Amino acid sequence: MGAVHEDHNHHRSRVALRVKAVESLLVEKGLVDPAAIDKLVDLYENKIGPRNGARVVAKAWADPEYRKRLLKDGTAAIRELGYSGVQGEEMVVLENTPTVHNMVVCTLCSCYPWPTLGLPPNWYKAAPYRSRAVIDPRGVLAEFGVTLPDGKEIRVWDANAELRYLVLPERPEGTEGMSEEALAELVTRDSMIGVGFAKTP
């Protein structure tokens, strides 16, 4: 899928080898329990996020009053659902509309809203994404399979240590009457970063 993903795959394989070597050494010396590591990874990948963020988005789609609160004060509205903490202290929610598409990057490192999205994907931390998202957002989006009309404005938001962003993707057509739980199943991590769309039912 282009330079962003090629560099990501190379970087991931090097990092994976290092992580495996360190993990093996720590296990061999009895300093960590492999089951505890697996449990922690599962917690962040599957329970903490991005499911938490999907629940926030689904509630905003289903509840207009909550959506207003979310767009006015993302931190407080997200906290209403019990999601807050380190790496998510200050949150701003950006709404995608028929005329505006938002995407998030951290150009300096990898600031990311862990309480709502879980572990950041490797490509989010990679230099090609961090630089090209600002220089050529339309091209980067195309590499993720997101093609937007020429007239649609793209806004790129740079996260930092003090402030993190969550994209409220457009609600897919044909989802009227769906429960919040069913709506949450349509929300992808990439759609909340702005490099993807919510799934259609």
C-alpha positions in Angstrom: 0.0 0.0 0.0 2.8 2.4 -0.7 5.7 3.9 1.2 3.9 4.3 4.6 3.1 0.6 4.7 6.4 -0.7 3.3 8.4 1.2 5.9 6.0 0.1 8.6 6.4 -3.6 7.7 10.2 -3.3 7.7 10.2 -1.3 11.0 7.7 -3.8 12.5 9.9 -6.8 11.7 13.0 -5.2 13.3 11.0 -4.1 16.4 9.3 -7.5 16.7 12.7 -9.2 16.8 14.0 -6.9 19.5 10.8 -7.2 21.6 10.9 -11.0 21.3 14.6 -11.1 22.4 13.9 -8.8 25.4 10.8 -10.8 26.4 12.7 -14.1 26.1 15.5 -12.8 28.4 13.0 -11.4 31.0 11.1 -14.7 31.0 14.3 -16.7 31.3 15.4 -14.7 34.3 12.0 -15.1 35.9 11.3 -11.4 35.9 8.1 -11.5 34.0 5.3 -14.0 33.4 4.4 -14.6 29.7 0.7 -15.0 30.7 0.8 -11.6 32.4 2.2 -10.0 29.2 -0.4 -11.7 27.1 -3.1 -10.5 29.4 -1.8 -6.9 29.3 -1.6 -6.9 25.5 -5.1 -8.3 25.2 -6.4 -5.7 27.6 -5.2 -2.8 25.5 -5.8 -4.4 22.1 -9.3 -5.7 22.7 -10.9 -4.4 25.9 -9.5 -0.9 26.4 -9.4 0.1 22.9 -10.5 0.7 20.3 -13.7 -0.7 21.7 -14.0 2.2 24.1 -13.7 4.7 21.3 -16.3 2.8 19.3 -18.7 3.0 22.2 -18.2 6.8 22.3 -18.8 7.2 18.6 -21.9 4.9 18.7 -23.4 6.9 21.6 -22.8 10.2 19.7 -24.5 8.7 16.6 -27.5 7.5 18.6 -27.9 10.4 21.1 -27.9 13.9 19.7 -27.5 15.5 23.1 -24.5 13.4 23.9 -23.0 14.3 20.5 -23.3 18.0 21.3 -21.6 17.5 24.7 -18.9 15.4 23.0 -18.1 18.1 20.4 -18.2 20.9 23.0 -16.0 19.2 25.6 -14.6 15.8 24.5 -12.8 15.2 27.7 -15.9 15.5 29.9 -18.2 13.6 27.5 -15.8 10.7 27.1 -15.3 10.6 30.9 -19.1 10.3 31.2 -18.7 6.8 29.8 -15.9 6.0 32.2 -12.9 6.4 29.7 -10.2 8.7 30.9 -6.7 8.4 32.3 -3.1 8.7 31.2 -2.7 9.6 27.5 -6.3 10.8 27.4 -6.4 13.6 29.9 -7.4 16.3 27.3 -9.5 15.2 24.4 -10.9 17.1 21.4 -13.4 15.3 19.2 -13.4 16.3 15.5 -16.6 15.6 13.4 -16.3 14.3 9.9 -19.1 15.8 7.7 -20.1 15.6 4.0 -17.8 18.6 3.4 -14.9 18.1 5.9 -12.7 15.1 6.6 -10.4 15.1 9.6 -7.4 13.0 10.2 -4.9 12.8 13.1 -1.2 12.6 13.3 1.6 13.2 15.8 4.4 14.8 13.9 6.9 14.7 16.8 6.5 11.2 18.2 3.3 9.1 18.7 0.9 10.9 21.0 -2.2 8.9 20.9 -5.4 8.5 23.0 -4.8 5.2 24.7 -8.0 5.2 27.0 -10.2 5.4 23.9 -8.2 3.7 21.1 -5.9 1.3 22.9 -2.4 0.7 21.5 -1.3 2.9 18.6 -0.7 1.0 15.4 2.9 0.8 14.3 2.3 2.9 11.1 1.0 5.8 13.3 4.4 6.0 14.9 6.4 5.6 11.7 8.2 8.5 10.1 6.6 8.3 6.7 3.1 8.6 8.1 4.1 11.4 10.5 5.6 13.5 7.8 3.5 12.7 4.8 0.1 13.1 6.6 0.9 16.8 6.8 2.5 17.2 3.4 0.2 15.0 1.3 -2.8 14.0 3.3 -4.9 13.1 0.3 -2.2 10.8 -1.0 -1.8 9.1 2.4 -5.5 8.6 2.7 -5.6 7.0 -0.8 -3.0 4.5 0.4 -5.4 3.5 3.2 -8.2 3.1 0.6 -9.9 6.4 1.5 -10.8 8.3 -1.7 -12.5 11.6 -1.1 -14.2 14.0 -3.6 -11.9 16.7 -4.8 -14.0 19.4 -3.2 -14.0 17.8 0.3 -11.7 19.7 2.7 -9.1 17.7 4.6 -8.0 18.9 8.0 -5.0 17.4 9.6 -4.7 17.7 13.4 -1.3 17.3 15.1 -1.6 15.6 18.5 0.8 16.4 21.3 1.6 15.5 24.9 -1.1 17.9 26.2 -3.9 17.3 23.7 -5.1 14.3 21.8 -7.9 13.9 19.2 -10.6 11.5 18.3 -12.4 11.6 15.0 -16.1 11.2 15.0 -16.7 9.5 11.6 -19.7 10.0 9.5 -22.5 7.6 10.4 -23.1 5.1 7.6 -26.3 5.2 5.7 -28.9 2.5 6.5 -28.1 2.4 10.2 -31.3 4.1 11.4 -32.9 2.2 14.3 -29.7 0.2 15.1 -28.8 -0.1 18.8 -25.7 1.5 20.2 -24.1 -1.9 20.6 -24.7 -2.7 16.9 -23.5 0.7 15.9 -20.3 0.3 17.9 -19.5 -2.8 15.8 -19.3 -0.6 12.7 -16.7 1.7 14.1 -13.1 1.0 13.2 -9.9 2.2 14.9 -8.8 3.7 11.6 -12.1 5.6 11.2 -11.4 7.3 14.6 -8.0 8.4 13.5 -9.4 9.6 10.2 -7.6 7.1 7.8 -10.7 5.0 7.3 -14.5 4.9 7.2 -16.9 3.2 9.5 -18.1 -0.1 8.2 -21.5 -0.2 6.4 -24.0 -2.7 7.8 
